[in-house]
């Protein structure tokens, strides 16, 4: 082995040696800090509060999204819901909630267009208040059109069409989810594209025993 090669090998060896001792020193430093925090004497007049048992059985998270993302999710759900249905409809989140579909009227099918304003309720549900409604070129009372919607459009069990009040009640909190999570609406501002939902995750659904958290 030449002198040049030997010097390179020695230099490389010393470099790794320095790195090793640096890492070792850092670990000793961290250990010393942890030991000091654990064994440092506590003042006699300082009383540490006794931690209370964890009585929670779930955790909540606020998830923010955009109307584009939510729009895709809603229509994917509707597509699955209407697999065996004769009459289809779609939801488009614009500056308001736009429902478009078709309804059978007088032995024919006519296009349906409904604009709705989402109103978040204190319990996390939504009321979709009708702003405008049309069914092709036919002139029918809004209440009558919503009666047709209630009769022919297949809706989830947690969605109720109320023709008398000209609104749709969306009980988001009653949605059945396989994950056992519960969802409620925190905030909706379609014009500002600001949507927030509160998701409650039971510890049990994650296989966590609350007794272990006490």
Secondary structure as the mmCIF struct_conf table of DSSP 4:
data_model
#
loop_
_struct_conf.conf_type_id
_struct_conf.id
_struct_conf.beg_label_comp_id
_struct_conf.beg_label_asym_id
_struct_conf.beg_label_seq_id
_struct_conf.end_label_comp_id
_struct_conf.end_label_asym_id
_struct_conf.end_label_seq_id
HELX_RH_AL_P HELX_RH_AL_P1 UNK A 3 UNK A 39
BEND BEND1 UNK A 40 UNK A 40
HELX_LH_PP_P HELX_LH_PP_P1 UNK A 41 UNK A 43
TURN_TY1_P TURN_TY1_P1 UNK A 44 UNK A 45
HELX_LH_PP_P HELX_LH_PP_P2 UNK A 48 UNK A 53
STRN STRN1 UNK A 58 UNK A 65
HELX_RH_AL_P HELX_RH_AL_P2 UNK A 67 UNK A 81
TURN_TY1_P TURN_TY1_P2 UNK A 82 UNK A 84
BEND BEND2 UNK A 86 UNK A 87
STRN STRN2 UNK A 89 UNK A 93
BEND BEND3 UNK A 94 UNK A 96
STRN STRN3 UNK A 97 UNK A 105
TURN_TY1_P TURN_TY1_P3 UNK A 106 UNK A 107
STRN STRN4 UNK A 108 UNK A 120
TURN_TY1_P TURN_TY1_P4 UNK A 122 UNK A 123
BEND BEND4 UNK A 124 UNK A 124
STRN STRN5 UNK A 126 UNK A 135
TURN_TY1_P TURN_TY1_P5 UNK A 136 UNK A 137
STRN STRN6 UNK A 138 UNK A 138
HELX_RH_AL_P HELX_RH_AL_P3 UNK A 142 UNK A 152
BEND BEND5 UNK A 153 UNK A 153
TURN_TY1_P TURN_TY1_P6 UNK A 157 UNK A 158
STRN STRN7 UNK A 159 UNK A 162
TURN_TY1_P TURN_TY1_P7 UNK A 163 UNK A 166
STRN STRN8 UNK A 167 UNK A 170
HELX_RH_3T_P HELX_RH_3T_P1 UNK A 172 UNK A 174
TURN_TY1_P TURN_TY1_P8 UNK A 178 UNK A 179
STRN STRN9 UNK A 182 UNK A 189
TURN_TY1_P TURN_TY1_P9 UNK A 190 UNK A 193
STRN STRN10 UNK A 194 UNK A 202
HELX_RH_3T_P HELX_RH_3T_P2 UNK A 203 UNK A 206
TURN_TY1_P TURN_TY1_P10 UNK A 207 UNK A 207
HELX_RH_3T_P HELX_RH_3T_P3 UNK A 210 UNK A 213
#
